Amino acid sequence: MIDSLHAIVRGLLLGLLTLAVSSRGMFAAQPCRIEIVEKGSGWPVPLVELRTTHHARFVSDNAGVIAFDLPELMGRETWFDVIGHGYEVPKDGFGSRGVRLTPEPGKTLRVEVKRTIIAKRLGRLTGGGIFAESQKLGRALDWRDSGILGCDSVQNTVHRGRLFWLWGDTTIARYPLGIFDGTSATSPVQPLTKFEPPIRLKLDYFTDAKGMPRGIAKMPGSGPTWVTGYVSLPDKTGAPRLVGSYMKVKPPLEAYQWGLCVWNDESANFESLRILWTKSDATPKPPPVPEGHPVFWKDERGKEWVLFGNPLPTLRCPASFESWQDSSTWEVLKPQESLGSAADGKPVKLHSGSMAWNGFRKRWVTVFMETFGKPSAFGELWYAEADTPTGPWGKAAKILTHENYTFYNPRLHPEFTPSDSPVLIFEGTYTMQFADKPAPTPRYDYNQILYRLDLDDPALRPVQ
């Protein structure tokens, strides 16, 4: 009798389990693939958000793909707001920018967006889930993320035949407080074989014993360490030395110490060389230091200098390791504070950015973020040119805009392309910080986004 009851119970449990598995299967349908492409070129467009009327958010990955999987909207005509930061669809009769789609499991839908900015978005360089939406659909499965979820403000230099990368505060998965003493990686000097999306830029991070990216600038003192003025300089023997300036920071964003640091090639860490300044009542402000993005320049007499600026030069010294560490060789420069807009002549105040010599234009070029721009206070980027790095710089053209979002510390990558190429590559940090309380964009927030600027674009003629 007991055995019979046990058999009945086992049968009922097995039936319930089978029903549960079957029920789950009903809802575990294959996602609908939504492709976001640029009208005209057909290029995939990363970082385009589709938002439903009940506030579900989907953002295209580096392949311009969204894996739509909401069971409540499968088979239903659905309105999606389209938010694209320079990529848009036409407004409807009520002024809303969006599309109506009917998602179906396993179906592919396409949304065409018009590019309204001069720069072309290539994709995300850092963070997790770079191809996550594609991977949900069984594609790009060979791509492996680094374990980093967010990286702030890049610095780059070529050292010993490799391109060295350095970032500030870094977000990781295991705890809200991440890495606050710099992360770093290397790549080939020309890491991309093409300059159209989807891009795949593999970074070889410096890692700990567990194979996870680690801090590389553990300087004494409390608070984060930020490294800037990152450059490789020859010493008196001709050997390259990788160097930088560092600051120690305390809340909210106050630098209380500046110093010089040198890379140890054996331990793969920065080590403090000497302290330049510590905040005190007697010295409340730091002296000029070699900070920002360095460039090399030969003057009319053939003497080579390294210029430090963010974006325009504020300091220079002879281009050697010995001169860099000797502050008596440093010369302070006064850059332009604003440039005229090519569109209306109004002044555009420079905030942060970088510059480089451009072989195609045969001029110096800069991409910079505007101070208190519109529509985003710190999300408007401009392009300008000059005959010499110290100026005068000509009129500026806006090349990139954001919808209540920040895009700061843009960095040019002249080493990515041949010297005579009309293609100019730059990146910057995409973040909700300093904007008007936007919802952070999943996966993309606090990460580096890469753009392409075609210098033969007719839209740039007013500045040339």
C-alpha positions in Angstrom: 0.0 0.0 0.0 2.8 2.4 1.0 4.8 1.5 -2.1 1.7 2.2 -4.3 1.3 5.7 -2.6 4.9 6.4 -3.2 4.5 5.5 -6.8 1.5 7.7 -7.2 3.3 10.7 -5.5 6.4 10.1 -7.8 4.1 10.1 -10.8 2.4 13.3 -9.8 5.7 15.0 -9.1 7.1 13.9 -12.4 4.0 15.1 -14.2 4.2 18.6 -12.5 7.9 18.8 -13.3 7.2 17.9 -17.0 4.5 20.5 -17.1 6.8 23.1 -15.6 9.5 22.4 -18.1 7.0 22.5 -20.9 5.5 25.8 -19.6 9.0 27.3 -19.4 9.6 26.2 -23.0 6.6 28.0 -24.1 8.1 31.3 -23.0 11.8 30.5 -23.8 11.3 31.4 -27.4 14.2 32.6 -29.5 14.6 36.4 -29.3 13.7 38.6 -32.2 16.8 40.1 -33.9 16.6 43.9 -34.4 19.3 45.5 -36.5 20.0 49.2 -36.3 21.7 50.5 -39.4 22.6 53.9 -40.8 20.4 55.0 -43.7 22.4 55.1 -46.9 25.6 53.3 -45.8 23.9 50.4 -44.2 26.6 50.4 -41.4 25.6 48.9 -38.1 25.1 51.6 -35.4 26.1 50.8 -31.8 24.6 52.7 -28.9 21.1 53.3 -30.2 18.4 52.7 -27.6 14.9 51.4 -28.2 12.5 52.1 -25.4 9.0 50.7 -25.0 5.9 52.5 -23.7 6.3 50.6 -20.4 10.0 51.7 -20.2 11.8 48.6 -21.1 15.1 49.6 -22.6 17.2 47.9 -25.3 20.6 49.2 -26.6 22.3 48.0 -29.7 25.7 46.4 -29.3 28.9 46.9 -31.3 27.3 45.0 -34.2 24.2 47.3 -34.1 22.1 44.4 -32.8 19.4 44.1 -30.2 18.1 40.7 -29.0 14.5 41.5 -28.1 13.0 39.0 -25.8 10.0 40.4 -24.0 7.3 37.7 -24.0 4.5 40.2 -23.3 5.2 42.0 -26.6 6.0 39.1 -28.9 3.5 39.2 -31.8 2.2 42.6 -30.8 2.6 45.8 -32.7 5.0 47.8 -30.4 6.1 51.4 -30.3 9.8 52.0 -29.6 11.2 55.5 -28.8 14.6 55.8 -30.6 17.4 57.6 -28.8 20.6 57.7 -30.8 22.9 60.6 -29.8 23.3 61.9 -33.4 21.3 59.1 -35.1 17.6 59.5 -35.4 14.3 58.7 -37.1 11.7 61.2 -38.3 9.2 62.7 -35.8 5.6 61.6 -36.1 2.6 63.9 -36.0 2.9 64.3 -32.2 6.6 65.1 -32.2 7.8 61.7 -31.0 10.8 60.0 -32.7 10.2 56.3 -32.8 9.2 53.2 -34.8 6.5 50.6 -34.7 7.6 47.0 -35.0 6.0 43.7 -34.4 8.6 41.4 -32.9 8.4 37.6 -33.6 10.6 34.9 -32.2 13.5 34.2 -34.6 12.5 37.0 -36.9 14.9 39.7 -38.1 13.7 43.4 -38.1 15.6 46.4 -39.4 15.5 50.0 -38.2 17.2 52.6 -40.3 18.5 55.7 -38.6 19.7 58.9 -40.2 23.1 60.3 -39.0 22.8 63.9 -38.1 26.4 64.4 -36.8 29.6 64.7 -38.8 31.5 62.1 -36.9 30.7 58.4 -37.4 30.3 56.1 -34.5 32.4 53.0 -34.7 31.7 51.3 -31.4 32.7 50.7 -27.8 36.3 49.8 -26.8 36.0 49.0 -23.1 33.5 47.4 -20.7 31.5 44.2 -20.6 29.0 42.9 -23.1 30.5 44.5 -26.2 28.8 41.9 -28.4 26.3 40.7 -25.7 23.1 41.2 -27.8 24.6 39.3 -30.8 25.8 36.5 -28.4 22.2 36.1 -27.2 21.4 35.2 -30.8 24.3 32.7 -31.2 26.7 35.1 -33.0 30.1 36.6 -32.1 30.6 33.7 -29.7 34.4 33.9 -30.2 34.5 37.3 -28.6 35.7 37.3 -25.0 35.3 40.3 -22.6 38.1 41.4 -20.3 36.3 41.3 -17.0 36.3 45.2 -16.9 32.9 46.8 -16.9 33.8 50.5 -17.1 36.9 52.6 -17.8 37.4 56.4 -17.4 39.6 58.7 -19.5 42.2 57.1 -21.7 45.9 58.0 -22.1 48.0 56.4 -25.0 51.6 56.3 -26.1 53.8 54.1 -28.3 56.4 52.4 -26.2 58.8 49.6 -27.3 56.8 48.9 -30.4 53.5 48.5 -28.7 50.6 50.9 -28.1 50.2 51.4 -24.4 46.8 52.2 -23.0 46.0 53.7 -19.5 42.7 54.4 -17.9 41.6 56.1 -14.6 39.0 54.7 -12.3 37.8 51.3 -13.4 34.5 49.5 -12.7 34.5 45.7 -12.0 31.7 43.2 -11.3 32.5 41.9 -7.9 31.9 45.2 -5.9 30.7 48.8 -6.5 34.2 50.1 -5.6 36.5 49.1 -8.4 40.1 49.8 -9.3 41.3 53.3 -8.4 45.0 53.3 -9.2 44.9 52.9 -12.9 44.4 50.0 -15.3 46.5 49.4 -18.4 46.8 47.3 -21.5 48.8 47.1 -24.7 47.9 46.4 -28.3 49.5 46.6 -31.7 50.2 50.2 -32.8 47.6 49.9 -35.5 45.1 47.6 -33.8 42.2 47.8 -36.3 42.2 46.4 -39.8 39.1 48.4 -40.8 37.4 51.6 -39.8 33.8 50.8 -40.0 31.5 48.9 -37.6 31.5 46.4 -36.1 34.9 46.9 -34.6 36.9 44.4 -32.6 39.8 46.0 -30.7 41.5 43.4 -28.5 43.4 44.8 -25.5 46.0 42.8 -23.6 45.5 43.9 -20.0 48.1 43.8 -17.3 46.6 41.2 -14.9 47.0 39.8 -11.4 47.7 36.2 -10.3 44.1 35.3 -11.1 44.2 36.7 -14.6 42.1 39.7 -13.8 43.0 43.3 -14.8 44.8 45.1 -11.9 45.9 48.5 -10.7 49.3 49.6 -12.1 49.9 52.9 -10.2 49.7 52.2 -6.5 51.2 55.5 -5.2 51.4 56.2 -1.4 48.5 58.2 0.1 44.8 57.8 0.4 42.3 58.1 -2.5 42.6 57.4 -6.2 45.7 57.8 -8.3 45.2 59.4 -11.7 48.1 59.3 -14.2 48.3 61.8 -17.1 51.0 63.2 -19.4 51.6 59.6 -20.5 54.6 59.5 -22.9 57.7 57.4 -23.9 60.9 59.4 -24.0 64.5 58.4 -24.8 67.1 58.6 -22.1 70.7 59.6 -22.6 71.5 56.1 -23.7 68.7 56.1 -26.3 66.6 53.6 -24.2 62.8 54.4 -24.2 61.4 55.3 -20.8 57.6 55.3 -20.2 56.7 58.2 -17.9 53.7 60.1 -16.5 52.6 62.7 -14.0 50.2 61.5 -11.3 47.8 63.2 -8.9 46.3 61.9 -5.7 42.7 62.8 -5.3 40.3 63.1 -2.3 36.5 63.7 -2.3 34.8 65.3 -4.0 37.4 65.7 -6.8 40.2 67.6 -5.1 43.8 66.9 -6.1 46.0 67.2 -3.0 49.3 65.9 -4.4 51.2 65.8 -7.8 54.2 63.8 -8.7 56.3 62.2 -11.5 56.2 58.5 -12.1 58.2 56.0 -14.2 57.1 52.7 -15.6 59.1 49.6 -14.5 59.2 47.3 -17.5 60.0 44.3 -15.4 57.3 44.6 -12.8 54.8 46.3 -15.2 54.0 49.0 -12.6 54.4 52.8 -12.3 56.8 53.9 -9.5 57.0 57.3 -8.0 60.0 59.3 -9.1 59.5 62.4 -7.0 56.7 64.5 -5.5 56.2 67.9 -7.2 53.6 69.4 -4.8 51.5 68.7 -1.8 48.6 70.9 -0.9 49.1 73.1 2.2 48.2 76.6 3.4 51.5 77.9 2.1 51.0 76.2 -1.3 47.3 75.8 -2.0 47.6 75.5 -5.8 49.9 73.1 -7.7 52.7 74.5 -10.0 52.6 73.8 -13.8 53.1 70.1 -14.4 53.4 68.0 -17.6 49.8 66.9 -17.8 47.3 66.1 -20.5 48.0 64.5 -23.9 51.6 64.9 -25.1 52.7 65.4 -28.7 56.1 65.7 -30.3 57.1 68.8 -32.3 60.2 70.2 -34.0 60.6 73.9 -34.0 61.9 76.0 -36.9 65.5 75.4 -35.7 65.0 71.6 -35.7 64.9 71.2 -31.9 62.5 68.5 -30.8 60.0 69.2 -28.0 57.3 67.3 -26.2 54.2 69.5 -25.7 51.7 68.8 -23.0 48.1 70.0 -23.3 44.4 69.2 -22.9 43.7 70.0 -25.7 46.1 72.9 -26.5 49.7 73.1 -25.2 50.2 74.5 -21.7 53.8 73.3 -21.1 56.8 72.1 -23.1 60.2 70.6 -22.5 63.0 69.1 -24.6 62.0 65.6 -25.7 64.2 63.5 -23.4 63.8 61.6 -20.2 66.3 63.8 -18.4 64.6 67.0 -19.4 61.2 65.7 -18.5 62.2 65.1 -14.9 64.1 68.4 -14.6 61.5 71.2 -14.0 64.0 73.9 -14.8 63.7 72.9 -18.5 59.9 73.2 -18.5 58.4 76.2 -20.3 54.9 77.3 -19.6 52.7 78.1 -22.6 49.4 80.1 -22.7 46.8 78.5 -25.0 43.8 80.0 -26.6 40.8 79.9 -24.3 38.2 79.8 -27.1 37.7 79.4 -30.8 35.1 80.9 -33.1 32.3 78.7 -34.4 32.4 78.2 -38.2 28.6 78.2 -38.2 27.8 81.5 -36.5 31.1 83.0 -35.2 30.2 82.7 -31.6 33.0 81.8 -29.2 33.4 78.1 -28.3 35.2 77.6 -25.0 37.6 74.7 -24.9 37.5 72.2 -22.0 39.4 69.0 -22.7 40.7 67.1 -25.8 43.8 66.4 -27.7 45.7 67.4 -30.9 48.0 65.8 -33.5 49.8 66.5 -36.7 47.7 65.4 -39.7 49.5 64.3 -42.9 46.4 64.5 -45.0 45.5 68.1 -44.0 49.2 69.0 -43.6 48.1 70.9 -40.5 47.7 70.4 -36.8 44.2 69.2 -35.8 42.3 69.0 -32.6 39.1 67.4 -31.3 37.9 69.0 -28.1 34.9 69.1 -25.7 33.1 72.4 -25.3 32.6 73.9 -21.8 28.9 74.3 -21.1 27.8 73.5 -24.6 24.2 72.9 -25.8 22.2 70.7 -25.8 24.6 68.8 -23.4 26.8 70.9 -21.0 29.7 68.5 -21.4 28.7 66.4 -24.4 29.4 68.7 -27.4 32.6 68.0 -29.4 34.3 70.2 -32.0 37.1 70.0 -34.6 39.6 72.7 -35.6 43.0 73.2 -37.4 46.2 75.3 -37.1 49.5 75.7 -38.9 51.4 75.2 -35.6 50.5 73.5 -32.4 50.7 76.7 -30.5 48.2 78.4 -32.8 46.5 80.5 -33.7 43.7 78.0 -34.2 41.0 78.7 -36.8 37.3 78.3 -36.7 35.7 75.2 -35.2 33.0 72.9 -36.5 30.7 70.8 -34.2 31.2 67.1 -35.1 29.4 65.3 -32.2 26.5 66.0 -29.9 24.7 64.2 -27.1 21.2 64.2 -25.6 21.7 65.0 -21.9 24.9 62.9 -21.7 28.6 63.6 -21.2 31.4 62.8 -23.5 34.6 64.1 -22.1 38.4 63.8 -22.5 38.5 63.0 -26.2 41.7 61.4 -27.4 42.9 61.4 -31.1 44.5 58.2 -32.5 46.8 59.4 -35.4 48.8 56.2 -35.1 45.7 54.1 -36.1 45.9 55.2 -39.8 48.5 55.8 -42.5 50.0 59.3 -42.3 48.3 60.4 -45.5 44.8 59.0 -44.6 41.8 61.3 -44.6 40.4 59.2 -41.8 40.9 60.7 -38.3 40.0 58.3 -35.3 39.2 59.5 -31.8 37.6 58.2 -28.7 36.2 59.6 -25.5 34.5 58.7 -22.2 30.7 58.3 -22.4 29.2 58.9 -19.0 26.1 60.2 -17.1 28.4 62.2 -14.8 27.9 66.0 -15.0 24.6 65.7 -17.0 21.1 66.4 -15.8 20.3 63.2 -14.0 19.9 60.9 -17.1 19.3 57.2 -16.7 22.7 55.5 -17.3 22.9 53.6 -20.5 23.3 49.9 -19.7 26.8 48.6 -20.5 27.9 51.8 -22.3 28.0 54.2 -19.3 31.5 55.1 -18.1 33.2 53.6 -21.1 35.2 54.5 -24.1 33.5 55.0 -27.5 35.4 55.2 -30.8 34.5 57.6 -33.6 35.7 58.3 -37.1 36.0 61.7 -38.7 36.4 61.9 -42.5 38.5 65.0 -43.1 37.4 65.2 -46.8 33.8 65.5 -45.7 32.3 68.7 -47.3 30.8 69.5 -43.9 34.3 70.4 -42.6 35.1 72.8 -45.4 34.2 75.9 -43.4 37.2 75.2 -41.0 39.7 74.3 -43.7 
